[in-house]
Amino acid sequence: MIRNYLKIAWRNILKNKLYSFINIFGLAIGLTCFLLITLYVVDELSYDRQFKDAERIYRINSDIKFGGAEQRMAVSSDPFGAILKKDYAEVEQYVRLYANNSRRFIKKGNEFLVENNCLHADSTLLDVFPLNIIEGDSRRILTEPNTLVISQTAAKKYFGNASALGKTLTIGINNPIEYKITAVYEDMPSNIHFQTDMFFPFKNINDYKFDNFLNHNFYTYIKLRKGVDYKEFEKKFDVVIDKYILPQAKVFMDINSMEDFKKGGNYLKYSLTPLLDIHLKSDRIYELSPNGDIQYVYIFSVVALFLLLIACINFMNLSTARSANRAKEVGIRKVMGTQRNSLIIQFMSESVLTSYLAFMIALTIAILLIPYFNDIAGKQFTIQSLFQVQYLPFLILLPMAVGVLAGYYPSFFLSSFRPIEVLKSKLNANYRRSNFRNTLVTFQFVTSLVLVISTFIIYRQLNYIQNKNLGFSKDQILVVTGTSSLRDNNHVFKEEVKKMAGVKNATFAGFLPVANSSRTDNTFSKEALFNTQNSFNMQAWEIDEDYIPTLDMKVLQGRNFSKVFSTDSSAVIINEKAAKMIGYDNPIGKKLYINNGNINDVKALTIIGVVKNFHYESMRESVGPLCFRYGKSAWVTAFKINTDEPQTLVKQIEAKWKTFAPEIPFNYHFMNESFDEMYRAEQRIGTIAMVFSLLTVFIACLGLFGLITYIAEQRTKEIGVRKVLGASVWSIVQLLSKDFLKLVCLAFLIASPLAYYAMNIWLKSFAFRTEISIWIFLGAGVVTILIAIFTVSLQSMKAALMNPIKSLKSE
């Protein structure tokens, strides 16, 4: 019986090639998108889940508002974890990660290689994050200074196929240290919120004053015991603040209690983020790596479902629209005694067969598109990613589910025909109009228009970001990293390059207003005696006298640093935000005070300039208070260039580098690349939204094409009669097209407020954002309507131009 159903279904597919192609091709596109987006969503949701007891691991966050400056940080102070474990039985274990010294020069043969993602970790690392140790004793890792734990990739990189255990690596150029490798771990999967190939022990962190609750530089993770409610445990942090942090605060500030601190409009809060929420639900500053966004996961999931649903709607529409063609078949079979259930199974078999054919095509397309999808989504999927064992039931059942979904309504609709009405040809009066079919067409175009409008707004925001006055110049800025490795020659290198044709200026720039650059904040005061009323936190960057002119920043009041003034070592330049927060009408010549952790060790700094506000974080963040101090942070050197052949200039600079340090690799990038990296997620969203919006419009128009083609066929004789009676081609095109165009216009009216609501929420995540203009909606509507008109008119025109003699000759 099943074989017979499938045979009839196959014959019906071959008999109606155009409609079968539209159904199969539309479903294939929907299924392809669904498969790729499912890969993305599953990967995003899988972050950090491979760790044992991941649901009991939490990161400690810091929320600080002091003197008007607010910070939501992913880091906490170094003793916080140890104190929690000592004082509270709920804490099973803790581990700290330290990333401030993440770049290391490592000697290999006669040259040095750069490792950019090195981390320091406690010896308790494996108790919280149980990495798979391939070589070495997992119980003794990171317990001794000058030891190292490396990944499998790093081991192969430096030692080939030989065992790395017990061998040494020379790390550092100025003060090289021999590190002994005590363990090798299996490479971390890509779906972990931090990535590194090397762990260093905490005993090798130099020049840091430990046991300081007031410095927040450590990523601290705690593992709570089973059954502990982390929200209840968070309430104990207030006790920790009063017991440990307040006494240290009194050392450098006149403060009696945390209540005094809060009365000044300040706050200090600590909270826990579940490990499984870090990647998708944490948007704090100083994250270990760029995180995803749960909103985008929701959006992509909905888009995937809608794309698949739109393809299924095409199947429903065409199946019900072609009901007249199948009506006599149904009538005859019912007269011959066929039960309705058998007819439902028959039509459902056709739907499922169509779905499986579409799914085979979709799998092929998905496999071919994986490399391109990786580029768009920033992932590393392979063909094997699609065929993992746990996904096989999903791959087998998905086309079955799609077939049932697409064929459910047509099967019951077609099988419901009454034999007498069908055989007397009384059914044909109803084929033209179907409220259900019109609703489905409207839904298709509502979805398409929401995506098209959203894409326009996303690209408008990205264009706004790219063209907004940032307060500095990011274009034609060449950034050479690792220049501190040149030691005493770094200044000579800077000056030599500065003399080259095409180089306008140069500066040491360890701090840059782009992602992955150094950041540091300090506590300042308007008075020598620090208290909660006159103190505040702000960023403090060390720059040289060339920094401001190289980045084209604007000094609004006062002057820049200068070698001429020896007093500039005790001077400071502040931004507009800091000047406004301090409250001086003319801050030039006024004093700011900074201490070294002791209320009696205070240094006075003279304000010599005010620089125009510039965006040193993402535009999701407001511009905060910042000051420059005179110094040299030489890890990075930035060059302002002006040339039409930047790569030629880069080669000249690299040649100069080799004269100073032939054994050290030359690394560079352009500043606008780093700026773009800050908005890589938004750019990916824009690209994906554009692709999906085009696909939804295409699939919807594919359905329209099928419907108008079928209706034109059904009304062939009517069109012939109208033409014989003098109807024009244009009037016939209007006759066939107007109902569909009404549906598209209705979809526009429904989609516009939905898109406005959704994108208004999205734009609120940016402190600086574009306006949502009415022209965006009108433009998206006009484009979509024109595409629909073209699709409908294409077949309408063909039907209208048909010779009426051919359509009426049988009469």
Residue pairs with C-beta under 8 A, 6 or more apart in sequence:
2 349
5 345
5 346
5 349
6 349
6 353
8 346
8 349
8 350
9 346
9 349
9 350
9 353
9 354
10 353
12 350
13 20
13 350
13 353
13 354
13 357
14 20
16 322
18 706
18 709
19 318
19 322
19 706
19 710
20 354
22 314
22 318
22 702
22 703
22 705
22 706
23 314
23 315
23 318
23 354
23 358
23 706
24 354
24 357
24 358
24 361
25 358
25 361
25 702
26 311
26 314
26 315
26 358
26 699
26 702
26 703
27 311
27 312
27 314
27 315
27 354
27 355
27 358
27 359
27 362
27 402
27 406
28 358
28 359
28 361
28 362
28 365
29 307
29 311
29 362
29 365
29 695
29 698
29 699
30 307
30 308
30 309
30 310
30 311
30 312
30 362
30 699
31 308
31 311
31 358
31 359
31 362
31 398
31 399
31 402
32 362
32 365
32 366
32 369
33 303
33 304
33 307
33 308
33 692
33 695
34 304
34 305
34 307
34 308
34 362
34 398
35 362
35 363
35 366
35 386
36 366
36 369
36 370
36 373
37 300
37 301
37 303
37 304
38 304
39 373
39 379
39 381
39 385
39 386
40 300
40 373
40 377
40 379
41 297
41 300
41 301
41 304
43 191
43 379
43 381
44 279
44 280
44 292
44 297
45 280
45 297
46 191
47 191
47 192
47 193
47 276
47 278
47 279
47 280
47 292
48 54
48 57
48 191
48 192
48 193
48 275
48 276
48 278
48 279
49 191
49 276
50 189
50 191
50 192
51 57
51 129
51 130
51 275
52 130
53 223
54 275
54 276
55 274
55 275
55 276
56 92
56 223
56 224
56 225
56 226
56 228
57 128
57 129
57 221
57 222
57 223
57 224
57 274
57 275
58 221
58 222
58 223
58 224
58 230
58 272
58 273
58 274
58 275
59 74
59 219
59 220
59 221
59 272
59 273
59 275
59 278
59 282
60 76
60 80
60 81
60 220
60 221
60 222
60 270
60 271
60 272
61 72
61 73
61 74
61 75
61 76
61 270
61 271
61 272
61 273
61 282
61 284
62 71
62 72
62 73
62 75
62 76
62 77
62 216
62 268
62 269
62 270
63 70
63 71
63 72
63 73
63 267
63 268
63 269
63 270
63 271
64 70
64 71
64 73
64 216
64 267
64 268
64 269
64 537
65 71
65 265
65 266
65 267
66 266
66 268
66 523
66 535
66 536
66 537
67 264
67 266
67 524
67 534
67 535
67 536
67 537
67 538
67 581
68 265
68 536
68 581
68 625
69 521
69 536
69 537
69 538
69 581
69 624
69 625
70 624
71 285
71 521
71 537
72 284
72 285
73 216
73 284
73 285
73 286
74 219
74 273
74 282
74 284
74 285
74 286
74 287
74 288
75 216
75 217
75 218
75 219
75 220
75 286
76 216
76 218
76 219
76 220
76 270
77 212
77 213
77 214
77 215
77 216
77 217
77 218
77 245
78 96
78 208
78 210
78 211
78 212
78 215
78 217
78 218
78 220
79 210
79 211
79 212
79 213
79 244
80 213
80 218
80 220
80 240
80 270
81 94
81 95
81 96
81 220
81 221
81 222
82 94
83 240
83 244
84 91
84 94
84 222
84 240
85 91
85 93
85 94
85 222
87 240
88 233
88 236
89 225
90 224
90 225
90 228
90 233
91 222
91 223
91 224
91 225
92 222
92 223
92 224
92 225
93 124
93 127
93 128
93 222
93 223
94 122
94 124
94 128
94 220
94 221
94 222
94 223
95 121
95 122
95 124
95 125
95 127
95 128
95 129
95 220
95 221
96 120
96 121
96 122
96 202
96 218
96 219
96 220
96 221
97 119
97 120
97 121
97 194
97 218
97 219
97 221
97 288
98 119
98 120
98 121
98 202
98 205
98 217
98 218
98 219
99 119
99 120
99 219
99 288
100 217
101 118
101 120
101 200
101 205
102 116
102 117
102 118
102 119
103 114
103 115
103 116
103 118
103 481
103 482
103 635
104 114
104 115
104 118
104 171
104 172
104 198
105 112
105 113
105 114
105 171
105 172
105 173
105 482
105 485
105 664
106 112
106 113
106 114
106 115
106 158
106 169
106 170
106 171
107 113
107 169
107 170
107 171
107 176
108 157
108 158
110 663
111 663
111 664
111 665
112 173
112 485
112 663
112 664
112 665
113 157
113 665
114 481
114 482
114 665
114 667
115 154
115 197
115 198
117 195
117 196
117 197
117 198
118 196
118 197
118 198
118 199
118 200
119 194
119 196
119 198
119 199
119 200
120 199
120 200
120 201
120 202
120 204
120 205
121 142
121 199
121 200
121 201
121 202
122 142
122 202
123 140
123 141
123 142
123 143
123 201
123 202
125 131
125 141
125 142
125 149
125 199
126 133
126 138
126 141
127 223
128 221
128 222
128 223
129 221
131 185
131 186
131 188
132 185
132 186
133 141
133 183
133 184
133 185
133 186
134 152
134 184
134 185
134 186
135 163
135 164
135 165
135 183
135 184
136 149
136 165
136 181
136 182
136 183
136 184
137 182
137 183
138 183
140 182
141 147
141 149
141 182
141 183
141 199
142 149
142 182
142 199
142 200
142 201
142 202
143 201
144 182
144 201
144 203
145 201
145 203
145 204
146 177
146 178
146 179
146 180
146 201
146 204
147 179
147 180
147 181
147 182
147 201
148 169
148 179
148 180
148 181
148 182
148 198
148 199
148 200
149 181
149 182
149 183
149 184
149 185
149 198
149 199
150 158
150 164
150 181
150 183
150 184
150 185
150 197
150 198
150 199
151 184
151 185
151 186
151 187
151 188
151 196
151 197
151 198
152 184
152 185
152 186
152 187
153 187
153 197
154 164
154 197
154 198
155 164
155 181
155 184
158 164
158 169
159 167
164 181
164 184
165 181
165 182
165 183
165 184
166 180
166 181
166 182
167 180
167 181
168 178
168 179
168 180
168 181
169 178
169 179
169 181
170 176
170 177
170 178
170 179
171 177
171 179
173 485
173 487
173 664
174 484
174 485
174 487
177 204
179 200
188 195
188 196
190 379
190 380
191 279
193 275
193 278
193 279
193 287
193 288
193 289
193 291
194 219
194 288
194 289
195 289
208 217
209 215
209 597
212 248
212 597
213 244
213 245
213 248
214 245
214 248
214 249
214 252
214 597
219 288
221 275
222 272
224 230
224 233
230 272
230 274
233 272
234 270
234 271
234 272
237 269
237 270
237 271
238 258
240 270
241 258
241 268
241 270
242 258
245 268
246 255
246 257
246 258
249 255
249 261
250 599
251 597
251 598
251 599
252 523
252 530
252 595
252 597
252 598
252 599
253 523
253 530
253 531
253 532
253 535
253 599
254 529
254 530
254 531
254 599
255 261
255 531
255 532
258 268
260 532
261 267
261 268
261 532
263 532
264 532
264 533
266 532
273 281
273 282
278 287
278 291
279 291
279 292
280 291
280 292
280 293
280 294
280 297
281 294
282 291
283 291
283 293
283 620
285 519
285 617
285 621
286 519
290 515
290 680
290 681
292 681
293 681
295 762
296 681
296 685
299 685
300 688
303 451
303 692
306 447
306 696
307 692
307 695
307 696
307 699
308 402
309 447
310 443
310 444
310 447
310 448
310 696
310 699
310 700
310 703
311 406
311 699
312 402
312 405
312 406
313 440
313 441
313 443
313 444
313 703
314 444
314 699
314 700
314 702
314 703
314 706
315 351
315 354
315 406
315 407
315 410
316 406
316 409
316 410
316 437
316 440
317 437
317 440
317 441
317 703
317 706
317 707
318 703
318 706
318 707
318 710
319 347
319 351
319 407
319 410
319 413
319 414
320 409
320 410
320 413
320 414
320 434
320 436
320 437
321 431
321 434
321 437
321 706
321 707
321 710
321 711
322 710
323 413
323 414
323 417
323 427
323 431
324 427
324 428
324 431
324 714
326 414
327 414
327 417
327 422
327 427
328 422
328 423
330 343
330 414
330 415
330 417
330 419
330 422
331 417
331 418
331 419
331 420
331 422
331 423
332 419
332 423
333 343
334 340
334 343
334 417
334 419
335 419
335 423
340 415
340 416
343 411
343 414
343 415
344 411
344 412
344 415
347 407
347 410
347 411
347 414
347 415
348 403
348 404
348 407
348 408
348 411
350 407
351 403
351 404
351 406
351 407
351 410
351 411
352 399
352 400
352 403
352 404
352 407
353 403
354 403
354 406
355 399
355 400
355 402
355 403
355 406
355 407
356 399
356 400
356 403
358 399
358 402
359 398
359 399
359 402
363 386
363 395
366 386
367 383
367 386
370 381
370 382
370 383
370 385
370 386
373 379
373 381
374 380
374 381
376 684
376 687
376 688
376 691
377 684
377 688
378 680
378 684
386 395
387 395
409 436
417 427
421 427
428 714
431 714
432 711
432 714
437 707
438 739
438 743
441 700
441 703
441 704
441 707
441 740
441 743
442 743
442 746
442 747
442 750
443 747
444 696
444 699
444 700
444 703
444 747
445 700
445 743
445 744
445 747
445 748
445 751
445 784
445 788
446 747
446 750
446 751
446 754
447 696
447 700
447 751
448 693
448 696
448 697
448 700
448 747
448 751
448 784
449 747
449 748
449 751
449 752
449 755
449 780
449 781
449 784
450 751
450 754
450 755
450 758
451 689
451 692
451 693
451 696
452 693
452 697
452 780
452 783
452 784
453 751
453 752
453 755
453 756
453 759
453 776
453 777
453 780
454 689
454 693
454 755
454 758
454 759
455 686
455 689
455 690
455 693
456 776
456 779
456 780
457 755
457 759
457 762
457 763
457 770
457 772
457 776
458 682
458 685
458 686
458 689
458 759
458 762
459 686
459 690
460 770
460 773
460 776
461 682
461 763
461 766
461 769
461 770
462 679
462 682
462 683
462 686
463 770
464 768
464 769
464 770
465 619
465 679
465 682
465 768
468 615
468 619
468 768
470 513
470 614
470 615
471 553
471 554
471 612
471 613
471 614
471 615
472 513
472 551
472 552
472 553
472 614
473 551
473 552
473 640
474 514
474 671
474 672
474 675
475 671
475 672
476 640
476 641
476 642
476 643
476 646
476 670
477 550
477 551
477 638
477 639
477 640
477 641
477 670
477 671
477 672
478 638
478 639
478 641
478 646
478 649
478 650
478 653
478 668
478 670
478 671
479 509
479 512
479 636
479 637
479 638
479 639
479 668
479 669
479 670
479 671
479 674
480 636
480 637
480 638
480 639
480 653
480 657
480 666
480 667
480 668
481 635
481 636
481 667
481 668
481 669
482 635
482 636
482 664
482 665
482 667
483 490
483 493
483 494
483 508
483 634
483 635
483 636
483 637
484 490
484 634
484 635
485 661
485 664
486 493
486 660
486 661
486 664
489 660
489 661
490 508
490 634
490 637
492 660
493 637
493 656
493 657
493 660
494 506
494 507
494 508
494 637
495 506
496 656
497 503
497 506
497 637
497 639
497 653
497 656
498 505
498 506
498 639
500 649
500 652
500 653
500 656
501 643
502 641
502 642
502 643
502 645
502 649
503 639
503 640
503 641
503 642
503 649
504 550
504 640
504 641
504 642
505 546
505 549
505 550
505 639
505 640
506 546
506 550
506 637
506 638
506 639
506 640
507 543
507 544
507 546
507 547
507 550
507 551
507 637
507 638
508 543
508 544
508 546
508 547
508 632
508 633
508 634
508 636
508 637
509 543
509 547
509 550
509 551
509 633
509 636
509 637
509 638
510 517
510 518
510 542
510 633
510 634
510 635
510 636
511 517
511 518
511 519
511 520
511 541
511 542
511 543
511 633
512 518
512 636
512 638
512 671
512 674
513 551
513 614
513 615
513 616
513 617
514 671
514 674
514 675
514 677
514 678
515 618
515 674
515 675
515 677
515 678
516 674
516 677
517 636
517 674
518 541
518 633
518 635
519 539
520 539
520 540
520 541
521 537
521 538
521 539
521 540
522 537
522 538
522 540
522 594
523 530
523 535
523 536
523 537
523 594
523 595
524 535
524 536
524 537
524 538
524 540
524 592
524 593
524 594
524 627
525 531
525 534
525 535
525 536
525 592
525 593
525 594
526 534
526 582
526 590
526 591
526 592
526 593
527 534
527 593
528 593
528 602
528 604
529 599
530 593
530 595
530 599
530 602
536 581
536 582
536 625
537 625
538 574
538 578
538 581
538 624
538 625
538 626
538 627
539 616
539 624
539 625
539 626
539 627
540 594
540 626
540 627
540 628
540 629
541 626
541 627
541 628
541 629
541 633
542 628
542 629
542 630
542 631
542 632
542 633
543 561
543 628
543 629
543 630
543 631
543 633
544 561
544 630
544 631
544 632
545 560
545 561
545 562
545 563
545 630
547 553
547 628
548 555
548 560
548 561
548 573
548 611
548 628
549 560
550 638
550 639
550 640
551 638
551 640
552 640
553 611
553 612
553 614
554 611
554 612
555 573
555 609
555 610
555 611
555 612
556 576
556 610
556 611
556 612
557 579
557 586
557 587
557 588
557 609
557 610
558 573
558 588
558 607
558 608
558 609
558 610
559 608
559 609
560 573
560 609
561 568
561 571
561 573
561 608
561 628
561 630
562 568
565 571
567 606
568 608
568 630
569 630
570 603
570 604
570 605
570 606
571 605
571 606
571 607
571 608
571 629
571 630
572 592
572 605
572 606
572 607
572 608
572 627
572 628
572 629
573 607
573 608
573 609
573 610
573 611
573 627
573 628
574 582
574 587
574 592
574 607
574 609
574 610
574 611
574 625
574 626
574 627
574 628
575 610
575 611
575 612
575 613
575 614
575 623
575 625
575 626
575 627
576 610
576 611
576 612
576 613
577 613
577 623
577 624
577 625
577 626
578 625
578 626
578 627
579 587
579 610
581 625
582 590
582 592
584 590
587 607
587 610
588 607
588 608
588 609
588 610
589 606
589 607
589 608
590 606
590 607
591 604
591 605
591 606
591 607
592 604
592 605
592 607
592 627
593 602
593 603
593 604
593 605
594 602
594 603
594 605
595 601
595 602
595 603
596 603
605 629
611 628
613 623
614 623
615 623
615 768
616 623
616 626
617 623
617 624
618 678
618 679
619 766
619 767
619 768
619 769
620 765
620 766
620 767
621 767
622 767
638 671
639 653
641 649
643 649
646 670
650 668
653 666
653 668
654 666
654 668
657 664
657 666
658 666
676 683
697 784
697 787
700 788
701 787
701 788
701 791
704 740
704 788
704 791
704 792
705 791
705 792
705 794
705 795
707 740
708 736
708 737
708 740
708 791
708 792
708 795
708 796
709 795
711 736
712 719
712 736
712 795
712 796
712 798
712 799
715 736
715 799
716 799
716 802
716 807
717 807
717 808
717 811
719 732
719 799
719 800
719 802
719 804
719 807
720 802
720 804
720 805
720 806
720 807
720 808
721 804
721 808
722 731
722 732
722 735
723 732
723 800
723 804
724 804
724 808
729 797
729 800
729 801
730 800
732 796
732 799
732 800
733 793
733 796
733 797
733 800
736 792
736 795
736 796
736 799
736 800
737 789
737 792
737 793
737 796
740 788
740 792
741 785
741 788
741 789
741 792
744 784
744 785
744 788
745 785
748 781
748 784
748 785
752 777
752 781
755 777
756 772
756 777
759 772
760 772
763 769
763 770
763 772
